[in-house]
Amino acid sequence: MTTLDRTAFPMTGTTRPAVAVRAVNAIVRALRAWKNRRAIYHLGAMSDWELADIGLTRGDLHVAWREPMGVDPTTVLGHLADARAVQAMREAAERAARQVC
């Protein structure tokens, strides 16, 4: 008999812990999304200059707020800010290339 013939855990009832873990994870994600939605209100109180410092616009806040309740708005804001930063780098590279030629 080898160690592969026996398992340390019985195979009966293995789906219950997986379902419980998924349920707990769903609750944690929902609570985190709710908390982050509340944080958007604080971002809305910032001036346009302060929002620009972190790479956002007031329109980005509206876009993130319109997402469904299950979607974390901070991930949406992060993607918008990253896309804007990439676009700014491309434009700067194009300007630098034009100046060289």
Jmol script that loads the backbone (N, CA, C; Angstrom):
load data "model"
ATOM      1  N   MET A   1       0.845  -1.166   0.000  1.00  0.00           N
ATOM      2  CA  MET A   1       0.000   0.000   0.000  1.00  0.00           C
ATOM      3  C   MET A   1       0.898   1.241   0.000  1.00  0.00           C
ATOM      4  N   THR A   2       0.556   2.209  -0.838  1.00  0.00           N
ATOM      5  CA  THR A   2       1.331   3.443  -0.921  1.00  0.00           C
ATOM      6  C   THR A   2       0.552   4.577  -0.277  1.00  0.00           C
ATOM      7  N   THR A   3       1.195   5.704  -0.155  1.00  0.00           N
ATOM      8  CA  THR A   3       0.513   6.852   0.450  1.00  0.00           C
ATOM      9  C   THR A   3      -0.568   7.410  -0.457  1.00  0.00           C
ATOM     10  N   LEU A   4      -0.521   7.079  -1.721  1.00  0.00           N
ATOM     11  CA  LEU A   4      -1.545   7.554  -2.641  1.00  0.00           C
ATOM     12  C   LEU A   4      -2.842   6.769  -2.517  1.00  0.00           C
ATOM     13  N   ASP A   5      -2.798   5.592  -1.872  1.00  0.00           N
ATOM     14  CA  ASP A   5      -3.993   4.779  -1.715  1.00  0.00           C
ATOM     15  C   ASP A   5      -4.922   5.327  -0.637  1.00  0.00           C
ATOM     16  N   ARG A   6      -4.413   6.087   0.281  1.00  0.00           N
ATOM     17  CA  ARG A   6      -5.221   6.619   1.376  1.00  0.00           C
ATOM     18  C   ARG A   6      -5.097   8.138   1.410  1.00  0.00           C
ATOM     19  N   THR A   7      -6.167   8.764   1.795  1.00  0.00           N
ATOM     20  CA  THR A   7      -6.144  10.216   1.934  1.00  0.00           C
ATOM     21  C   THR A   7      -6.338  10.569   3.398  1.00  0.00           C
ATOM     22  N   ALA A   8      -5.870  11.719   3.768  1.00  0.00           N
ATOM     23  CA  ALA A   8      -6.015  12.161   5.152  1.00  0.00           C
ATOM     24  C   ALA A   8      -7.420  12.684   5.419  1.00  0.00           C
ATOM     25  N   PHE A   9      -8.120  13.091   4.363  1.00  0.00           N
ATOM     26  CA  PHE A   9      -9.456  13.655   4.519  1.00  0.00           C
ATOM     27  C   PHE A   9     -10.478  12.759   3.836  1.00  0.00           C
ATOM     28  N   PRO A  10     -11.605  12.526   4.465  1.00  0.00           N
ATOM     29  CA  PRO A  10     -12.633  11.716   3.816  1.00  0.00           C
ATOM     30  C   PRO A  10     -13.234  12.479   2.638  1.00  0.00           C
ATOM     31  N   MET A  11     -13.673  11.785   1.626  1.00  0.00           N
ATOM     32  CA  MET A  11     -14.208  12.404   0.424  1.00  0.00           C
ATOM     33  C   MET A  11     -15.686  12.761   0.558  1.00  0.00           C
ATOM     34  N   THR A  12     -16.359  12.328   1.578  1.00  0.00           N
ATOM     35  CA  THR A  12     -17.782  12.638   1.721  1.00  0.00           C
ATOM     36  C   THR A  12     -17.953  14.034   2.285  1.00  0.00           C
ATOM     37  N   GLY A  13     -18.903  14.755   1.746  1.00  0.00           N
ATOM     38  CA  GLY A  13     -19.220  16.075   2.261  1.00  0.00           C
ATOM     39  C   GLY A  13     -18.206  17.153   1.930  1.00  0.00           C
ATOM     40  N   THR A  14     -17.464  16.988   0.850  1.00  0.00           N
ATOM     41  CA  THR A  14     -16.426  17.970   0.530  1.00  0.00           C
ATOM     42  C   THR A  14     -16.987  19.237  -0.097  1.00  0.00           C
ATOM     43  N   THR A  15     -18.228  19.227  -0.572  1.00  0.00           N
ATOM     44  CA  THR A  15     -18.762  20.428  -1.216  1.00  0.00           C
ATOM     45  C   THR A  15     -19.237  21.457  -0.201  1.00  0.00           C
ATOM     46  N   ARG A  16     -19.566  21.038   0.993  1.00  0.00           N
ATOM     47  CA  ARG A  16     -20.072  21.993   1.982  1.00  0.00           C
ATOM     48  C   ARG A  16     -19.052  23.058   2.358  1.00  0.00           C
ATOM     49  N   PRO A  17     -17.815  22.713   2.657  1.00  0.00           N
ATOM     50  CA  PRO A  17     -16.855  23.772   2.970  1.00  0.00           C
ATOM     51  C   PRO A  17     -16.622  24.716   1.791  1.00  0.00           C
ATOM     52  N   ALA A  18     -16.615  24.187   0.574  1.00  0.00           N
ATOM     53  CA  ALA A  18     -16.399  25.039  -0.598  1.00  0.00           C
ATOM     54  C   ALA A  18     -17.542  26.026  -0.763  1.00  0.00           C
ATOM     55  N   VAL A  19     -18.754  25.600  -0.542  1.00  0.00           N
ATOM     56  CA  VAL A  19     -19.910  26.493  -0.648  1.00  0.00           C
ATOM     57  C   VAL A  19     -19.858  27.548   0.445  1.00  0.00           C
ATOM     58  N   ALA A  20     -19.479  27.145   1.638  1.00  0.00           N
ATOM     59  CA  ALA A  20     -19.385  28.100   2.745  1.00  0.00           C
ATOM     60  C   ALA A  20     -18.296  29.133   2.477  1.00  0.00           C
ATOM     61  N   VAL A  21     -17.172  28.702   1.942  1.00  0.00           N
ATOM     62  CA  VAL A  21     -16.087  29.634   1.637  1.00  0.00           C
ATOM     63  C   VAL A  21     -16.526  30.613   0.559  1.00  0.00           C
ATOM     64  N   ARG A  22     -17.218  30.115  -0.469  1.00  0.00           N
ATOM     65  CA  ARG A  22     -17.706  31.004  -1.524  1.00  0.00           C
ATOM     66  C   ARG A  22     -18.707  32.006  -0.981  1.00  0.00           C
ATOM     67  N   ALA A  23     -19.576  31.571  -0.091  1.00  0.00           N
ATOM     68  CA  ALA A  23     -20.571  32.477   0.495  1.00  0.00           C
ATOM     69  C   ALA A  23     -19.889  33.563   1.335  1.00  0.00           C
ATOM     70  N   VAL A  24     -18.922  33.161   2.124  1.00  0.00           N
ATOM     71  CA  VAL A  24     -18.198  34.140   2.943  1.00  0.00           C
ATOM     72  C   VAL A  24     -17.437  35.114   2.049  1.00  0.00           C
ATOM     73  N   ASN A  25     -16.800  34.609   0.997  1.00  0.00           N
ATOM     74  CA  ASN A  25     -16.080  35.483   0.078  1.00  0.00           C
ATOM     75  C   ASN A  25     -17.013  36.467  -0.615  1.00  0.00           C
ATOM     76  N   ALA A  26     -18.213  36.024  -0.975  1.00  0.00           N
ATOM     77  CA  ALA A  26     -19.182  36.917  -1.608  1.00  0.00           C
ATOM     78  C   ALA A  26     -19.614  38.018  -0.646  1.00  0.00           C
ATOM     79  N   ILE A  27     -19.809  37.664   0.604  1.00  0.00           N
ATOM     80  CA  ILE A  27     -20.189  38.669   1.606  1.00  0.00           C
ATOM     81  C   ILE A  27     -19.056  39.664   1.818  1.00  0.00           C
ATOM     82  N   VAL A  28     -17.837  39.174   1.885  1.00  0.00           N
ATOM     83  CA  VAL A  28     -16.685  40.059   2.071  1.00  0.00           C
ATOM     84  C   VAL A  28     -16.540  41.009   0.887  1.00  0.00           C
ATOM     85  N   ARG A  29     -16.709  40.480  -0.341  1.00  0.00           N
ATOM     86  CA  ARG A  29     -16.617  41.344  -1.521  1.00  0.00           C
ATOM     87  C   ARG A  29     -17.713  42.398  -1.523  1.00  0.00           C
ATOM     88  N   ALA A  30     -18.921  42.020  -1.132  1.00  0.00           N
ATOM     89  CA  ALA A  30     -20.035  42.981  -1.098  1.00  0.00           C
ATOM     90  C   ALA A  30     -19.783  44.070  -0.059  1.00  0.00           C
ATOM     91  N   LEU A  31     -19.290  43.695   1.102  1.00  0.00           N
ATOM     92  CA  LEU A  31     -18.997  44.696   2.131  1.00  0.00           C
ATOM     93  C   LEU A  31     -17.865  45.626   1.698  1.00  0.00           C
ATOM     94  N   ARG A  32     -16.853  45.084   1.046  1.00  0.00           N
ATOM     95  CA  ARG A  32     -15.746  45.911   0.567  1.00  0.00           C
ATOM     96  C   ARG A  32     -16.230  46.881  -0.508  1.00  0.00           C
ATOM     97  N   ALA A  33     -17.071  46.404  -1.432  1.00  0.00           N
ATOM     98  CA  ALA A  33     -17.606  47.278  -2.473  1.00  0.00           C
ATOM     99  C   ALA A  33     -18.466  48.378  -1.860  1.00  0.00           C
ATOM    100  N   TRP A  34     -19.262  48.043  -0.849  1.00  0.00           N
ATOM    101  CA  TRP A  34     -20.104  49.050  -0.183  1.00  0.00           C
ATOM    102  C   TRP A  34     -19.233  50.108   0.498  1.00  0.00           C
ATOM    103  N   LYS A  35     -18.181  49.658   1.172  1.00  0.00           N
ATOM    104  CA  LYS A  35     -17.270  50.589   1.843  1.00  0.00           C
ATOM    105  C   LYS A  35     -16.589  51.500   0.830  1.00  0.00           C
ATOM    106  N   ASN A  36     -16.147  50.938  -0.288  1.00  0.00           N
ATOM    107  CA  ASN A  36     -15.477  51.735  -1.306  1.00  0.00           C
ATOM    108  C   ASN A  36     -16.444  52.685  -2.006  1.00  0.00           C
ATOM    109  N   ARG A  37     -17.710  52.303  -2.121  1.00  0.00           N
ATOM    110  CA  ARG A  37     -18.713  53.213  -2.665  1.00  0.00           C
ATOM    111  C   ARG A  37     -18.874  54.433  -1.774  1.00  0.00           C
ATOM    112  N   ARG A  38     -18.832  54.211  -0.480  1.00  0.00           N
ATOM    113  CA  ARG A  38     -18.923  55.336   0.452  1.00  0.00           C
ATOM    114  C   ARG A  38     -17.714  56.245   0.323  1.00  0.00           C
ATOM    115  N   ALA A  39     -16.566  55.686  -0.006  1.00  0.00           N
ATOM    116  CA  ALA A  39     -15.354  56.489  -0.158  1.00  0.00           C
ATOM    117  C   ALA A  39     -15.442  57.423  -1.362  1.00  0.00           C
ATOM    118  N   ILE A  40     -16.247  57.072  -2.360  1.00  0.00           N
ATOM    119  CA  ILE A  40     -16.414  57.941  -3.521  1.00  0.00           C
ATOM    120  C   ILE A  40     -17.042  59.268  -3.104  1.00  0.00           C
ATOM    121  N   TYR A  41     -17.899  59.242  -2.097  1.00  0.00           N
ATOM    122  CA  TYR A  41     -18.462  60.499  -1.603  1.00  0.00           C
ATOM    123  C   TYR A  41     -17.348  61.425  -1.123  1.00  0.00           C
ATOM    124  N   HIS A  42     -16.350  60.882  -0.466  1.00  0.00           N
ATOM    125  CA  HIS A  42     -15.232  61.696   0.003  1.00  0.00           C
ATOM    126  C   HIS A  42     -14.416  62.229  -1.179  1.00  0.00           C
ATOM    127  N   LEU A  43     -14.275  61.427  -2.221  1.00  0.00           N
ATOM    128  CA  LEU A  43     -13.583  61.904  -3.409  1.00  0.00           C
ATOM    129  C   LEU A  43     -14.379  63.023  -4.081  1.00  0.00           C
ATOM    130  N   GLY A  44     -15.696  62.929  -4.011  1.00  0.00           N
ATOM    131  CA  GLY A  44     -16.542  63.964  -4.597  1.00  0.00           C
ATOM    132  C   GLY A  44     -16.407  65.300  -3.899  1.00  0.00           C
ATOM    133  N   ALA A  45     -15.967  65.293  -2.662  1.00  0.00           N
ATOM    134  CA  ALA A  45     -15.782  66.535  -1.918  1.00  0.00           C
ATOM    135  C   ALA A  45     -14.468  67.223  -2.276  1.00  0.00           C
ATOM    136  N   MET A  46     -13.587  66.533  -2.988  1.00  0.00           N
ATOM    137  CA  MET A  46     -12.305  67.116  -3.381  1.00  0.00           C
ATOM    138  C   MET A  46     -12.508  68.106  -4.522  1.00  0.00           C
ATOM    139  N   SER A  47     -11.570  69.035  -4.640  1.00  0.00           N
ATOM    140  CA  SER A  47     -11.617  69.985  -5.750  1.00  0.00           C
ATOM    141  C   SER A  47     -11.117  69.290  -7.018  1.00  0.00           C
ATOM    142  N   ASP A  48     -11.340  69.934  -8.153  1.00  0.00           N
ATOM    143  CA  ASP A  48     -10.888  69.360  -9.415  1.00  0.00           C
ATOM    144  C   ASP A  48      -9.363  69.262  -9.474  1.00  0.00           C
ATOM    145  N   TRP A  49      -8.675  70.206  -8.846  1.00  0.00           N
ATOM    146  CA  TRP A  49      -7.216  70.165  -8.794  1.00  0.00           C
ATOM    147  C   TRP A  49      -6.732  68.953  -7.998  1.00  0.00           C
ATOM    148  N   GLU A  50      -7.383  68.687  -6.880  1.00  0.00           N
ATOM    149  CA  GLU A  50      -6.982  67.533  -6.061  1.00  0.00           C
ATOM    150  C   GLU A  50      -7.250  66.224  -6.790  1.00  0.00           C
ATOM    151  N   LEU A  51      -8.380  66.164  -7.497  1.00  0.00           N
ATOM    152  CA  LEU A  51      -8.685  64.961  -8.272  1.00  0.00           C
ATOM    153  C   LEU A  51      -7.663  64.771  -9.392  1.00  0.00           C
ATOM    154  N   ALA A  52      -7.253  65.868 -10.022  1.00  0.00           N
ATOM    155  CA  ALA A  52      -6.263  65.771 -11.096  1.00  0.00           C
ATOM    156  C   ALA A  52      -4.929  65.262 -10.561  1.00  0.00           C
ATOM    157  N   ASP A  53      -4.605  65.592  -9.318  1.00  0.00           N
ATOM    158  CA  ASP A  53      -3.359  65.110  -8.725  1.00  0.00           C
ATOM    159  C   ASP A  53      -3.325  63.588  -8.618  1.00  0.00           C
ATOM    160  N   ILE A  54      -4.469  62.975  -8.422  1.00  0.00           N
ATOM    161  CA  ILE A  54      -4.506  61.510  -8.325  1.00  0.00           C
ATOM    162  C   ILE A  54      -4.935  60.862  -9.646  1.00  0.00           C
ATOM    163  N   GLY A  55      -5.027  61.683 -10.711  1.00  0.00           N
ATOM    164  CA  GLY A  55      -5.295  61.148 -12.042  1.00  0.00           C
ATOM    165  C   GLY A  55      -6.748  60.910 -12.352  1.00  0.00           C
ATOM    166  N   LEU A  56      -7.650  61.606 -11.682  1.00  0.00           N
ATOM    167  CA  LEU A  56      -9.083  61.422 -11.903  1.00  0.00           C
ATOM    168  C   LEU A  56      -9.747  62.733 -12.302  1.00  0.00           C
ATOM    169  N   THR A  57     -10.912  62.616 -12.876  1.00  0.00           N
ATOM    170  CA  THR A  57     -11.761  63.768 -13.139  1.00  0.00           C
ATOM    171  C   THR A  57     -13.091  63.547 -12.431  1.00  0.00           C
ATOM    172  N   ARG A  58     -13.879  64.591 -12.367  1.00  0.00           N
ATOM    173  CA  ARG A  58     -15.181  64.465 -11.736  1.00  0.00           C
ATOM    174  C   ARG A  58     -16.065  63.499 -12.523  1.00  0.00           C
ATOM    175  N   GLY A  59     -15.891  63.459 -13.830  1.00  0.00           N
ATOM    176  CA  GLY A  59     -16.645  62.513 -14.663  1.00  0.00           C
ATOM    177  C   GLY A  59     -16.321  61.071 -14.341  1.00  0.00           C
ATOM    178  N   ASP A  60     -15.071  60.809 -13.977  1.00  0.00           N
ATOM    179  CA  ASP A  60     -14.684  59.444 -13.592  1.00  0.00           C
ATOM    180  C   ASP A  60     -15.467  58.974 -12.370  1.00  0.00           C
ATOM    181  N   LEU A  61     -15.712  59.898 -11.449  1.00  0.00           N
ATOM    182  CA  LEU A  61     -16.485  59.540 -10.255  1.00  0.00           C
ATOM    183  C   LEU A  61     -17.901  59.147 -10.636  1.00  0.00           C
ATOM    184  N   HIS A  62     -18.481  59.873 -11.598  1.00  0.00           N
ATOM    185  CA  HIS A  62     -19.835  59.542 -12.040  1.00  0.00           C
ATOM    186  C   HIS A  62     -19.876  58.189 -12.748  1.00  0.00           C
ATOM    187  N   VAL A  63     -18.847  57.918 -13.545  1.00  0.00           N
ATOM    188  CA  VAL A  63     -18.779  56.626 -14.238  1.00  0.00           C
ATOM    189  C   VAL A  63     -18.689  55.487 -13.224  1.00  0.00           C
ATOM    190  N   ALA A  64     -17.845  55.643 -12.230  1.00  0.00           N
ATOM    191  CA  ALA A  64     -17.680  54.589 -11.221  1.00  0.00           C
ATOM    192  C   ALA A  64     -18.945  54.410 -10.398  1.00  0.00           C
ATOM    193  N   TRP A  65     -19.636  55.494 -10.125  1.00  0.00           N
ATOM    194  CA  TRP A  65     -20.841  55.406  -9.306  1.00  0.00           C
ATOM    195  C   TRP A  65     -21.970  54.700 -10.044  1.00  0.00           C
ATOM    196  N   ARG A  66     -21.976  54.791 -11.374  1.00  0.00           N
ATOM    197  CA  ARG A  66     -23.046  54.167 -12.166  1.00  0.00           C
ATOM    198  C   ARG A  66     -22.874  52.665 -12.343  1.00  0.00           C
ATOM    199  N   GLU A  67     -21.752  52.134 -11.923  1.00  0.00           N
ATOM    200  CA  GLU A  67     -21.528  50.691 -12.028  1.00  0.00           C
ATOM    201  C   GLU A  67     -22.530  49.947 -11.142  1.00  0.00           C
ATOM    202  N   PRO A  68     -22.850  48.698 -11.490  1.00  0.00           N
ATOM    203  CA  PRO A  68     -23.764  47.926 -10.650  1.00  0.00           C
ATOM    204  C   PRO A  68     -23.236  47.759  -9.234  1.00  0.00           C
ATOM    205  N   MET A  69     -24.125  47.459  -8.319  1.00  0.00           N
ATOM    206  CA  MET A  69     -23.761  47.387  -6.904  1.00  0.00           C
ATOM    207  C   MET A  69     -22.702  46.326  -6.618  1.00  0.00           C
ATOM    208  N   GLY A  70     -22.633  45.264  -7.367  1.00  0.00           N
ATOM    209  CA  GLY A  70     -21.661  44.213  -7.118  1.00  0.00           C
ATOM    210  C   GLY A  70     -20.259  44.543  -7.599  1.00  0.00           C
ATOM    211  N   VAL A  71     -20.105  45.612  -8.377  1.00  0.00           N
ATOM    212  CA  VAL A  71     -18.807  45.985  -8.920  1.00  0.00           C
ATOM    213  C   VAL A  71     -18.145  46.967  -7.975  1.00  0.00           C
ATOM    214  N   ASP A  72     -16.883  46.717  -7.664  1.00  0.00           N
ATOM    215  CA  ASP A  72     -16.133  47.603  -6.784  1.00  0.00           C
ATOM    216  C   ASP A  72     -15.758  48.865  -7.562  1.00  0.00           C
ATOM    217  N   PRO A  73     -16.235  50.040  -7.143  1.00  0.00           N
ATOM    218  CA  PRO A  73     -15.974  51.261  -7.915  1.00  0.00           C
ATOM    219  C   PRO A  73     -14.511  51.691  -7.894  1.00  0.00           C
ATOM    220  N   THR A  74     -13.760  51.281  -6.896  1.00  0.00           N
ATOM    221  CA  THR A  74     -12.357  51.690  -6.854  1.00  0.00           C
ATOM    222  C   THR A  74     -11.546  50.998  -7.950  1.00  0.00           C
ATOM    223  N   THR A  75     -11.934  49.795  -8.344  1.00  0.00           N
ATOM    224  CA  THR A  75     -11.241  49.146  -9.451  1.00  0.00           C
ATOM    225  C   THR A  75     -11.537  49.876 -10.753  1.00  0.00           C
ATOM    226  N   VAL A  76     -12.771  50.342 -10.897  1.00  0.00           N
ATOM    227  CA  VAL A  76     -13.132  51.117 -12.091  1.00  0.00           C
ATOM    228  C   VAL A  76     -12.322  52.405 -12.130  1.00  0.00           C
ATOM    229  N   LEU A  77     -12.227  53.104 -11.005  1.00  0.00           N
ATOM    230  CA  LEU A  77     -11.443  54.336 -10.946  1.00  0.00           C
ATOM    231  C   LEU A  77      -9.976  54.068 -11.241  1.00  0.00           C
ATOM    232  N   GLY A  78      -9.456  52.966 -10.743  1.00  0.00           N
ATOM    233  CA  GLY A  78      -8.074  52.606 -11.007  1.00  0.00           C
ATOM    234  C   GLY A  78      -7.813  52.370 -12.482  1.00  0.00           C
ATOM    235  N   HIS A  79      -8.735  51.668 -13.146  1.00  0.00           N
ATOM    236  CA  HIS A  79      -8.578  51.413 -14.575  1.00  0.00           C
ATOM    237  C   HIS A  79      -8.654  52.714 -15.372  1.00  0.00           C
ATOM    238  N   LEU A  80      -9.573  53.602 -14.989  1.00  0.00           N
ATOM    239  CA  LEU A  80      -9.687  54.885 -15.688  1.00  0.00           C
ATOM    240  C   LEU A  80      -8.420  55.723 -15.517  1.00  0.00           C
ATOM    241  N   ALA A  81      -7.895  55.777 -14.301  1.00  0.00           N
ATOM    242  CA  ALA A  81      -6.683  56.556 -14.051  1.00  0.00           C
ATOM    243  C   ALA A  81      -5.486  55.953 -14.785  1.00  0.00           C
ATOM    244  N   ASP A  82      -5.378  54.627 -14.805  1.00  0.00           N
ATOM    245  CA  ASP A  82      -4.284  53.967 -15.521  1.00  0.00           C
ATOM    246  C   ASP A  82      -4.357  54.234 -17.019  1.00  0.00           C
ATOM    247  N   ALA A  83      -5.562  54.153 -17.585  1.00  0.00           N
ATOM    248  CA  ALA A  83      -5.730  54.409 -19.009  1.00  0.00           C
ATOM    249  C   ALA A  83      -5.364  55.849 -19.347  1.00  0.00           C
ATOM    250  N   ARG A  84      -5.745  56.779 -18.490  1.00  0.00           N
ATOM    251  CA  ARG A  84      -5.412  58.181 -18.725  1.00  0.00           C
ATOM    252  C   ARG A  84      -3.901  58.395 -18.637  1.00  0.00           C
ATOM    253  N   ALA A  85      -3.227  57.727 -17.711  1.00  0.00           N
ATOM    254  CA  ALA A  85      -1.775  57.855 -17.575  1.00  0.00           C
ATOM    255  C   ALA A  85      -1.059  57.281 -18.795  1.00  0.00           C
ATOM    256  N   VAL A  86      -1.523  56.151 -19.290  1.00  0.00           N
ATOM    257  CA  VAL A  86      -0.918  55.541 -20.476  1.00  0.00           C
ATOM    258  C   VAL A  86      -1.092  56.470 -21.675  1.00  0.00           C
ATOM    259  N   GLN A  87      -2.283  57.049 -21.807  1.00  0.00           N
ATOM    260  CA  GLN A  87      -2.536  57.967 -22.914  1.00  0.00           C
ATOM    261  C   GLN A  87      -1.626  59.188 -22.824  1.00  0.00           C
ATOM    262  N   ALA A  88      -1.433  59.719 -21.629  1.00  0.00           N
ATOM    263  CA  ALA A  88      -0.556  60.879 -21.446  1.00  0.00           C
ATOM    264  C   ALA A  88       0.889  60.528 -21.795  1.00  0.00           C
ATOM    265  N   MET A  89       1.337  59.334 -21.428  1.00  0.00           N
ATOM    266  CA  MET A  89       2.702  58.924 -21.779  1.00  0.00           C
ATOM    267  C   MET A  89       2.868  58.791 -23.285  1.00  0.00           C
ATOM    268  N   ARG A  90       1.853  58.248 -23.966  1.00  0.00           N
ATOM    269  CA  ARG A  90       1.921  58.127 -25.424  1.00  0.00           C
ATOM    270  C   ARG A  90       2.002  59.492 -26.084  1.00  0.00           C
ATOM    271  N   GLU A  91       1.180  60.419 -25.604  1.00  0.00           N
ATOM    272  CA  GLU A  91       1.189  61.762 -26.174  1.00  0.00           C
ATOM    273  C   GLU A  91       2.523  62.450 -25.924  1.00  0.00           C
ATOM    274  N   ALA A  92       3.108  62.271 -24.748  1.00  0.00           N
ATOM    275  CA  ALA A  92       4.409  62.860 -24.457  1.00  0.00           C
ATOM    276  C   ALA A  92       5.484  62.255 -25.348  1.00  0.00           C
ATOM    277  N   ALA A  93       5.426  60.956 -25.599  1.00  0.00           N
ATOM    278  CA  ALA A  93       6.408  60.303 -26.456  1.00  0.00           C
ATOM    279  C   ALA A  93       6.266  60.811 -27.888  1.00  0.00           C
ATOM    280  N   GLU A  94       5.023  60.998 -28.349  1.00  0.00           N
ATOM    281  CA  GLU A  94       4.811  61.517 -29.698  1.00  0.00           C
ATOM    282  C   GLU A  94       5.336  62.941 -29.833  1.00  0.00           C
ATOM    283  N   ARG A  95       5.118  63.778 -28.820  1.00  0.00           N
ATOM    284  CA  ARG A  95       5.628  65.154 -28.848  1.00  0.00           C
ATOM    285  C   ARG A  95       7.151  65.161 -28.874  1.00  0.00           C
ATOM    286  N   ALA A  96       7.750  64.305 -28.089  1.00  0.00           N
ATOM    287  CA  ALA A  96       9.221  64.225 -28.044  1.00  0.00           C
ATOM    288  C   ALA A  96       9.749  63.753 -29.404  1.00  0.00           C
ATOM    289  N   ALA A  97       9.070  62.812 -30.038  1.00  0.00           N
ATOM    290  CA  ALA A  97       9.514  62.309 -31.333  1.00  0.00           C
ATOM    291  C   ALA A  97       9.394  63.402 -32.388  1.00  0.00           C
ATOM    292  N   ARG A  98       8.363  64.210 -32.325  1.00  0.00           N
ATOM    293  CA  ARG A  98       8.195  65.304 -33.293  1.00  0.00           C
ATOM    294  C   ARG A  98       9.273  66.362 -33.119  1.00  0.00           C
ATOM    295  N   GLN A  99       9.684  66.615 -31.879  1.00  0.00           N
ATOM    296  CA  GLN A  99      10.690  67.640 -31.625  1.00  0.00           C
ATOM    297  C   GLN A  99      12.067  67.202 -32.127  1.00  0.00           C
ATOM    298  N   VAL A 100      12.338  65.914 -32.097  1.00  0.00           N
ATOM    299  CA  VAL A 100      13.625  65.393 -32.538  1.00  0.00           C
ATOM    300  C   VAL A 100      13.740  65.512 -34.054  1.00  0.00           C
ATOM    301  N   CYS A 101      12.654  65.237 -34.750  1.00  0.00           N
ATOM    302  CA  CYS A 101      12.690  65.269 -36.216  1.00  0.00           C
ATOM    303  C   CYS A 101      12.670  66.643 -36.694  1.00  0.00           C
TER     304      CYS A 101
END
end "model"
wireframe off; spacefill off
backbone 0.3
color backbone group
